């Protein structure tokens, strides 16, 4: 018996919002069939608020509250409507199609409401459908827990659905269709010279997604990295974009630059605590209080001079209140932003930090704090200067061209 070559095609909210957009999506499905693939469609809810079936529009019906079984059930409706409409319109084109819930497609999750974790995918029903020549149209962003209750996967969950189902099927193709033609070297709204990244490693795309690139959800990118699932991020209109795969190693030191939103820099000086054991206990208590308050920290440095870290938003007063009685000098600076410089190639090339510092110095951008990890350099700058900083680093590494 001939082995079916599955192709998972995910269509985001703008790709299914109008009949015109859906016709382009149908063309992608038909092209996949003509190329010898058995297509599986994953769809998001239609459009964005205030369109009637968009996720945020539905959420507004219950005042914006998430995290309950009721909100999961409500929010799942957007993708269910989209899947049913998409499948029926395919059938009207004489393409046999079947809408499926995430649960029917075999997406099994834990019981976390509003941000469920995929435990496994049991794709028997999907595989049976494509073996009969049917195009499954699966509602993204959702699954079911072990009791059968509907769960949702959190923002960007349809990307995660596509990667997980693609991996479970052993799909030859997993294409994430959006309204832009792939991941970009920077945000083109801030850096006009930004262009599409043709290829990236899983590790690079996970870092870019986690640090502000909006084209791929970070949980989906991390799932693909963990499972070794190759995927492409493509423009719906162009059918071209970025290929993301394991083992890809660019000759460039830097692949892309991203920028975060508003953050607060915190610097903690130990005051007159000289005893090493007491100092360690005080620092441990500091981190415990911050964790218990549900405050996530980033860019952490610990050394003889003290401790520094970053928190999202304007949280200076909150941090001071938590630590005020610990004999620590707490300095905060709100109104900061973080640029992240990502590239697999920086592992092998000295001088990348120097080049970043030099670029920001020429652009007259203050560096407030800087940390680096395996393939990422994160630099804190004044929020008012973040656009200039992103452009300066982008220019420094000549990311305006695809040539090395």
LOVO-746528 format. One record per residue (C-alpha): z, y, x; residue in one letter. Coordinates in steps of 0.25 Angstrom, whole numbers, plus 2048, in hexadecimal, padded with zeros to 3 digits. Each point is the difference from the previous one (the first is absolute). Example, Ala and Ser with C-alpha at 12.3 -4.5 7.8 and 13.67 -1.06 7.14 Angstrom:
81F,7EE,831,A
7FE,80E,806,S
***
This chain:
800,800,800,X
7FC,80E,805,X
80C,808,805,X
802,80D,7F8,X
800,80D,809,X
80A,809,7F9,X
7FF,80F,801,X
80C,808,7FA,X
7FB,80E,7FC,X
80B,80A,7FD,X
7FD,80C,7F8,X
80A,80C,7FF,X
803,809,7F5,X
7F5,80A,802,X
7F6,7F4,802,X
803,7FB,7F2,X
803,80E,7F9,X
7F2,802,7FA,X
7F5,7F8,7FB,X
7F7,806,80B,X
80A,7FC,80B,X
802,7F2,7FA,X
7F0,7FE,800,X
801,802,80F,X
80B,7F6,801,X
7F8,7F6,7F8,X
7F4,802,80A,X
80A,7FC,80B,X
803,7F4,7F9,X
7F2,7FC,7FD,X
7FC,803,80E,X
80B,7F6,805,X
7FB,7F5,7F7,X
7F2,802,805,X
805,7FF,80E,X
806,7F2,7FD,X
80E,804,7FD,X
809,7FD,7F4,X
806,80D,7FD,X
80E,803,7FB,X
803,80E,7FB,X
80E,806,801,X
801,80D,7F8,X
80A,80C,800,X
804,808,7F3,X
7F5,809,7FC,X
800,80E,807,X
80C,809,802,X
809,808,7F7,X
7FE,806,7F6,X
7F6,7F6,7FD,X
806,7F7,7F5,X
801,7F3,807,X
803,805,80E,X
80E,7FA,805,X
806,80E,801,X
7FC,803,7F1,X
806,7F3,7FC,X
80D,802,808,X
801,80E,7F9,X
802,7F9,7F3,X
80E,7FB,804,X
804,80D,808,X
7FB,7FB,80E,X
80B,7F6,802,X
7FC,7F3,807,X
808,7F4,805,X
802,7F8,7F3,X
7FA,7F5,7F9,X
7FB,809,7F5,X
7F9,80A,80A,X
7F9,7F4,807,X
7FB,7FB,7F3,X
7FB,80E,7FC,X
7FA,803,80E,X
7F8,7F3,800,X
7F9,804,7F4,X
7F7,80A,807,X
7FA,7F5,809,X
7FF,7F6,7F4,X
7F8,80A,7F8,X
7F7,803,80C,X
7FE,7F1,803,X
7FC,7FD,7F1,X
7F6,80C,7FF,X
7FA,7FC,80E,X
7FE,7F2,7FC,X
7FA,803,7F2,X
7F6,80A,806,X
7FC,7F5,80A,X
7FE,7F6,7F5,X
7F7,80A,7F9,X
7F7,800,80D,X
7FF,7F1,7FE,X
80A,7FD,80B,X
80B,7F6,7FC,X
80D,807,803,X
80F,7FD,7FD,X
80B,80A,800,X
80D,7FB,806,X
80E,805,801,X
807,7FF,80E,X
808,7F5,7FB,X
7F4,7F8,7FB,X
7FA,802,80E,X
80C,7F9,806,X
807,80C,806,X
80F,7FC,801,X
80A,80B,804,X
80F,802,801,X
807,806,7F5,X
801,80E,806,X
7FC,80A,7F5,X
7F5,80B,804,X
7FF,7FB,80E,X
7FF,7F1,800,X
7FD,7F8,80C,X
7F5,7F5,7FF,X
806,7F2,803,X
7F3,7F9,7FF,X
7F2,7FF,7F9,X
7FC,7F3,7F9,X
7F1,803,7FD,X
7FD,7F3,7F9,X
7FB,807,7F3,X
7F8,80A,808,X
7F9,7F6,808,X
7FE,7F8,7F4,X
7F9,80C,7F9,X
7F7,803,80C,X
7FC,7F1,801,X
7FB,801,7F1,X
7F8,80D,804,X
809,809,7FA,X
804,80E,806,X
80F,801,7FF,X
805,80E,7FE,X
80E,801,804,X
80A,80B,7FD,X
805,805,80D,X
80E,806,803,X
807,7F4,7F8,X
805,7F2,800,X
80C,7F8,7FA,X
80D,7FC,805,X
805,7F1,7FF,X
804,802,7F2,X
7F3,805,7FC,X
804,80E,7FE,X
7F5,80B,804,X
803,807,80C,X
7F9,80C,807,X
7FD,801,80F,X
803,80F,802,X
7F6,80B,803,X
7F3,7FB,807,X
803,7F3,7FA,X
7F2,7FC,7FD,X
7FC,801,80F,X
80B,7F6,802,X
7FB,7F7,7F4,X
7F2,800,807,X
805,7FC,80D,X
80A,7F5,7FB,X
7F5,7FA,7F7,X
7F6,801,80A,X
809,7F8,80A,X
803,7F6,7F6,X
7F2,7FD,7FD,X
7FC,800,80F,X
7F5,80B,7FC,X
7F5,803,809,X
801,80E,7FC,X
80B,809,7FB,X
7FA,80E,7FD,X
809,80C,7FC,X
7F7,80A,7F8,X
805,80E,800,X
7FA,80E,7FE,X
7FF,802,80F,X
7F7,7F8,80A,X
80C,7FA,808,X
80C,804,808,X
7FE,80D,807,X
804,805,80E,X
808,80B,7FA,X
801,806,7F2,X
7F3,807,7FE,X
806,80A,7F7,X
808,805,80C,X
7F6,7FC,80C,X
7F2,802,7FC,X
7FB,7F8,80C,X
807,7F4,7FB,X
7F7,7F4,7FE,X
800,7F1,7FB,X
807,7F6,80A,X
7F6,7F5,800,X
809,7F5,805,X
80F,7FF,802,X
80B,7F5,803,X
80A,7FC,7F5,X
80B,806,808,X
7F9,80E,801,X
7FD,800,7F1,X
80E,7FC,7FD,X
805,80B,808,X
7F6,80B,7FB,X
804,7FB,7F1,X
80F,801,803,X
7FF,80E,806,X
7F8,807,7F6,X
7F1,7FB,7FF,X
7FE,7FF,7F1,X
7F4,7F7,800,X
808,7F3,800,X
80D,7FD,7FC,X
80A,7FC,80B,X
805,7F4,7F9,X
7F2,7FA,7FE,X
7FD,804,80F,X
80D,7F9,805,X
7FD,7F3,7F7,X
7F2,7FF,806,X
805,802,80E,X
80B,7F5,7FD,X
7F6,7F6,7FA,X
7F4,804,809,X
7F7,804,7F4,X
7F4,807,804,X
7FC,80B,7F6,X
7F7,80C,7FF,X
803,80E,7FA,X
7F3,805,7FA,X
7FB,80C,7F8,X
7FC,7FB,7F2,X
7F3,809,801,X
7FC,7FC,80E,X
805,7F2,801,X
804,803,80F,X
80D,803,807,X
80A,7FA,809,X
802,7F2,804,X
80E,7FC,803,X
802,7F3,808,X
809,7F8,809,X
7FE,801,80F,X
7F7,80C,800,X
802,808,80C,X
7FA,80E,801,X
7FC,806,80E,X
806,80D,7FB,X
80F,803,802,X
801,807,7F2,X
7FA,7FB,7F3,X
805,80B,7F7,X
80A,80B,7FD,X
809,801,7F3,X
80A,80A,7FB,X
80C,7FF,7F8,X
806,809,7F5,X
80D,808,802,X
80B,7FA,808,X
80E,804,806,X
803,7FE,80F,X
80F,7FD,802,X
806,801,80E,X
80F,7FB,802,X
808,803,80C,X
80C,7F8,802,X
80A,80C,802,X
80C,7FC,809,X
800,7F1,7FE,X
800,7FB,80E,X
805,7F2,7FE,X
7F4,7F7,7FF,X
806,7F6,7F6,X
804,80B,7F7,X
7F2,807,801,X
7FA,7F3,7FC,X
809,7FE,7F4,X
7FD,80F,7FC,X
7F1,7FE,801,X
801,7F3,7F8,X
808,807,7F5,X
7F5,80B,800,X
7F5,7F6,7FE,X
808,7F8,7F6,X
802,80D,7F7,X
7F2,804,801,X
7FB,7F2,7FC,X
80A,7FF,7F4,X
7FB,80D,7FB,X
7F2,7FA,7FF,X
7FA,80A,80B,X
7F5,7FA,808,X
7FF,804,80E,X
7F4,800,80A,X
7FD,804,80E,X
80E,7FC,805,X
804,803,80E,X
80E,7FD,806,X
804,804,80E,X
80B,806,808,X
7FD,80E,7FA,X
802,7FB,7F2,X
7F8,7FB,7F4,X
7F3,806,7F9,X
7F9,7FB,7F4,X
7F7,805,7F5,X
802,7FF,7F1,X
7F6,803,7F5,X
801,80D,7F8,X
80A,80B,802,X
80C,7F8,802,X
808,808,80A,X
80C,803,7F6,X
801,7F2,7FC,X
801,7FB,80E,X
80A,80A,804,X
808,7FC,7F4,X
800,7F2,804,X
804,802,80E,X
809,80D,800,X
80D,7F9,803,X
7FC,7F7,80B,X
802,80A,80C,X
7F1,801,802,X
7F8,80C,802,X
7F5,7FF,7F6,X
7F3,808,802,X
7F5,800,7F5,X
7F2,806,7FF,X
7F9,800,7F3,X
7F1,803,7FE,X
7FB,7F6,80A,X
7F4,7F7,7FF,X
7FC,7F4,808,X
7F2,7FD,806,X
7FE,7F1,804,X
7F6,7FD,80B,X
7FB,7F1,7FE,X
7F8,7F8,809,X
800,7F1,806,X
7F9,805,80D,X
80C,809,804,X
807,7F3,804,X
7F7,7FF,80C,X
7FE,80F,803,X
80A,809,807,X
801,80F,7FD,X
7FE,7FF,7F1,X
80E,807,7FE,X
7FC,80B,80A,X
7F3,802,7F9,X
807,802,7F3,X
80A,80A,806,X
7F5,807,807,X
7F8,802,7F3,X
80B,805,7F8,X
804,80A,80B,X
7F2,805,801,X
801,802,7F0,X
80D,807,802,X
807,7F5,7F7,X
80F,7FE,803,X
804,7F1,802,X
80E,7FE,7F9,X
801,7F2,803,X
7F7,7F4,805,X
802,7F1,800,X
7F6,7F5,802,X
7FF,7F1,7FD,X
7F6,7F6,803,X
7F3,806,7FB,X
805,80D,7FA,X
805,80E,805,X
808,808,7F6,X
802,80F,802,X
808,809,7F8,X
7FB,80E,7FE,X
802,80C,7F7,X
7FA,7FD,7F3,X
7F9,80D,800,X
7F8,7FB,80D,X
7FD,7F2,7FB,X
7F1,803,7FD,X
7FE,807,80E,X
808,7F4,807,X
7F8,7F5,7F9,X
7F2,807,803,X
805,803,80F,X
803,7F1,802,X
7F3,7FB,7F9,X
7F8,809,809,X
808,7FC,80C,X
7FB,7F2,7FF,X
7F2,803,7FB,X
802,7F9,7F3,X
7F5,809,7FA,X
7F6,7F6,806,X
7FF,7F1,7FF,X
7FC,7FF,80E,X
80A,7FD,80B,X
***
